[in-house]
């Protein structure tokens, strides 16, 4: 009954926690309605806390609105960054404007984790991530792949770089994944799972090697000679090994 009354009672003065409570009660549609009626999700950036921003992202993701969640993250982080650059001390958010990198990390990581949970990573990597956002996408997917070699998160990270013609970075991530998968397979006793991982490893390696052949010979030799030390969460491949645009 309370949910049916939302259109009548909701407004700019509705408490942001109502949306979070509705989401916790597994009613994302009602939570989205509360956000839209209150205007918190788009119109009140200057009075939004990080906790509220996370709720906005979660609500949209739970409603299947991944693109809207991405756009909201981009919008609010851009405004926070601009506030820092303009040094507008009179318009301070509840969290400090200079903490916009923290907001970026939290919101992008939230989107990535929810996409992993909802099996939407293949759609997520098609979004137009910028270089700042990409660092957290890379870290989240690689961390997940490191923790669970049976997941497809790592392979989809390789696809992410291949789609952008960044073959050196795809090669580097693939090299790390192969090492992780080989270590896992040496201990794996589940035949079906082992076969699945071996098959994925083989086809991913074939695609990456064919892509690397598109690079100049000098870069190909450099990739094959150097043993990349990819660290979890680090941004792979230096600029000199990237494929030309």
N, C-alpha and C positions, 0 to 999 in steps of 0.2 A: 504493500500500500504506500509506503514511504517513497518507493521508486516512482510510482505513478504520480506522486505529487511534485516530483523534481521540477518539471517545466513551470509549475506555478510558483514554487518557492525559490528556485535558483536565480541568482543574479550576481552582480559584481561583488556583493558582500558575502557570498557563500564561502564557507571556510574550505581551504584547499584540502584539508585532511579528509573531507567527505569523499572526494574522488579516490583517495588512497584506501579508505575503509571499504568502499564498494569493490575496488580491485582485489583487496584481500579476501573479500567474500565471494570471489570468483564471478563477478558481474562486470566485466570490462565495458560492455556496451553502456550500462548505466553510468559507469565512471566517466566514460568519454562524453556522455551527455552532460554530466555535471561540469566537466572542464569547459565544454563549449559554451554552455549557458553562462558560466562565470567569467569567461574570457581569460582565464589564467594561462591557458596554453599558448596563446599568441600575443595577447595585447598587454600583458603586465610584466614585461621583461624586467623593468626597473625595480620591481618589488618581489621578484621570484627568487626563492632559495634553491640551492642545489638539490635538496631533497625533493622539492616540488617539481623541479625539472626532470629528475629521474622518474617521478610518478607519471609525468606527461609522456615520456618515452615508453615506459612500460605499458601504459594504457593503450597507446597506439599499436605497439607490437602485439599485445594480446588480442587486439581487434583485427590483426592482419594488415595494419596500415604501416608497413615498413618504410615506404617512401616518405610518408608524412613524419614518421619518427626521425628519419635521417634529415629531412628538411628543417625540422624543429631544432635538432642538435646543431646543425650548421648555422641557423639563424641566431640562436641565443649565444653561441660561442663567438660568432663574428661580432655581435654587438658588445659582448664583454671585452673582446680584444680591442675594438675601436674605442671603447671608453678608456681603456688603459692608455692607448696611444694619444688620445686627446686630453688625458689627464683631467677629466671632469670630476673633481673631488666632491662637487656638490650633489652628484647623483650616484651615491654609493649603494650597491646592492647589499643584501643581508650577508652575503659572502663577499670578500674583497674583490674588486675588479681585477687586481693584479694576479688573482688566482685562476684566470681563465684557462691556463694549461691544465689545471686540475679538473675543471669542468669538462674540458675536451676529453681528457683521459677517462673520466667516470662515465660520461654519456656514450662515447664511442664503444667503450668496453661493455657497457650495458647492452647496447644494440647487438654487438657481436655474440655475447653470451646467450641472449634470447634467441638469436638466429640459430645458434648451434643447438640449443634445446629444442627448437621448433623445426629443425631440419630445413632451414631456409638459407644456408650459407651460399648455395649456388646462386641464389637471387641477390644476396647481399653484396657479393663481390662485383656485381655488375653496376652498382651505384657509383657515381662520380666522386670518389673519395679524393681529398686533396692530400698533400704530402704530410701535413700535421696529423690528420686523422689516420692516415695510412700506417703510421708508426704503431699506433695502438691496435689497429686491425691485425697487423703482422704479429705483434706480440701475443695477442689473445689466441689467434689461430695456432701459432707455433707452440705456445704453452699447452694448449689443449691436445695437440698432436703428440707432444712429448709425454704427456700424462696418459694418453690412451692411443696406442699405435693402431688399434682397430678402427679408430674414427677416420673419417674422410677429410677432416679439417685441414691437415697438412697438404694433402693432394689438391684441395681446392685453393689453398694459398699459392701453390705452384700455378694453377690455372689463372689465378688473379694476375700474376706477373706475365704469363704467356699472352693473355688477352690484351695487355698493354705493350706488347713487343719488347718486354724487358727480359730477354732470354738469359742473360747472365745471372740475374737474381733468381729466376726460376731454377736454373742449374744449381745454384748455391743451396737453395732450400731443399731441392730434390736430393742433393748429396747428404745433407743432414738427415733427411727422412730415411734414406736407405740405411744409414748407420743405425738409426734407432730401430728400424724394422728388422734388420738382421740380428740385432741383439735380442729383440723380442722373440723372433722365430727360433732362436737357439734354445729358448726355454719353453716355447709354446707346445702343449701336448694336445691341443684341439685341432684335429686334422682339417676340419671344414674352415675354421678361422684362419689357420696357417695358409691354406690354399687361397683364400680370399685375399690375404695380405700379399702373398707372392704374386698373384695375378695383377693386383693394383700396382705393385712395385714395378713389375715388368713393363706394363703399358705406359706408366708415367715416365719411366726412364727412356723408353723409345721416343715418346713425344718430345721430351726435353732435348734429347740428343739431336733429333731432326731439326728442332728450332735453333739450337746452338750453331748448326751448320750454316745458318743464315747470317751469322756474324762474320766480320772480317777474319782472315786467317790468323792475324796477330792476336786478336782477342780469343779466338778458339784455343790457340796454343797456351795462352796465359791461363785460361780457365782450367785446362787439363793438367797444367804443371803445378799450379798452386793448390795446396790443400786448404780449402776454406775452413776457417774456424768460426762457424756460425754459432752465435750465442743466443739462447732463448731470449726473445724480446728485442734483439738488436735489429737495426735496419740493414738488410743485406746489400752486398755489392757496392763497390765504390762507383763514383760517377764515370770513371774512365773505362769501366767494363760494361757500361750500359750500351744497348744497341742504339744506333743513331735514329732520330725521329724521321 
